[in-house]
Amino acid sequence: MADISFVNENKLVVAADGANLREKALQNGIDIYKLMGKLSNCGGYGQCGTCIVEIVEGGENLSPRTEFEQRKLKKKPDSYRLACQTLVNGPVSVKTKP
């Protein structure tokens, strides 16, 4: 099991290993989108890049960045991930809307 701590929301979510970060956030009422993302997100298919989150702790417990993430986040810090492309395999702390 993986504990996902959403820092800004002060909320802890328990997920099965391999759970999708975006899906777990939305299932638990965590808003990961800024205004533009709310209006134009791709629904979690990894095409728009609007579900950016910052990994505060536990980055080693996540799946590696996908090719799309590498392209979309190339000018962003290594701690930034696309929630829809990120699988959680252990404890992690996440900041939404960095």
C-alpha positions in Angstrom: 0.0 0.0 0.0 1.1 3.6 -0.7 0.3 6.6 1.4 -0.2 9.8 -0.7 0.1 13.0 1.3 -1.4 16.0 -0.4 0.4 18.9 1.3 -1.7 21.9 0.3 -5.0 20.1 1.2 -3.6 18.5 4.4 -5.1 15.2 3.3 -3.7 11.6 3.4 -4.9 9.1 0.8 -4.2 5.4 0.9 -3.7 3.7 -2.5 -2.7 0.3 -3.8 0.8 0.0 -5.3 0.7 1.0 -8.9 -2.2 3.4 -8.5 -2.5 6.4 -10.8 -1.8 9.7 -9.0 -4.4 11.7 -10.9 -7.2 9.1 -10.4 -6.5 8.9 -6.7 -6.5 12.6 -6.3 -9.8 13.1 -8.2 -11.4 10.1 -6.4 -10.6 11.8 -3.1 -11.8 15.3 -3.9 -8.4 16.8 -4.5 -8.4 19.5 -7.2 -5.2 19.2 -9.2 -6.1 21.6 -12.0 -5.6 25.4 -12.3 -8.4 27.3 -14.1 -7.1 26.6 -17.7 -6.7 22.9 -16.9 -10.3 22.7 -15.6 -11.5 24.0 -18.9 -9.2 22.1 -21.3 -7.8 19.0 -19.7 -7.5 15.8 -21.7 -9.2 13.6 -19.1 -6.0 11.8 -18.1 -4.7 10.6 -21.4 -1.4 12.3 -21.2 -1.9 14.8 -24.0 -2.4 18.2 -22.5 0.1 18.6 -19.6 -2.4 20.5 -17.3 -2.1 18.1 -14.3 1.3 19.2 -13.1 2.1 18.4 -9.5 5.3 18.8 -7.4 6.7 15.8 -5.6 8.0 17.0 -2.2 9.1 13.6 -0.9 9.1 10.1 -2.1 10.0 10.6 -5.7 11.9 7.3 -5.7 8.5 5.6 -5.1 7.1 6.7 -8.4 7.2 5.3 -11.9 9.9 6.9 -14.1 8.9 9.9 -16.2 7.3 8.9 -19.5 8.5 10.3 -22.9 5.6 12.7 -22.9 6.6 14.0 -19.5 10.2 14.4 -20.6 9.0 16.6 -23.5 6.3 18.5 -21.6 8.4 19.1 -18.4 11.8 19.6 -19.9 12.1 23.2 -18.6 10.6 22.3 -15.2 12.3 21.0 -12.1 12.8 17.2 -11.8 10.4 17.2 -8.9 7.5 18.1 -11.3 5.4 15.3 -12.7 2.2 14.9 -14.7 -0.3 13.3 -12.3 -2.0 11.3 -15.1 1.3 9.7 -16.1 2.5 8.9 -12.6 2.1 5.6 -10.8 2.6 5.5 -7.1 4.5 2.5 -5.5 5.2 3.8 -2.0 4.8 6.8 0.3 4.8 10.2 -1.4 4.1 13.8 -0.6 2.6 15.9 -3.3 1.9 19.7 -3.8 -0.9 20.4 -6.2 -0.9 23.4 -8.6 2.8 24.3 -8.2 
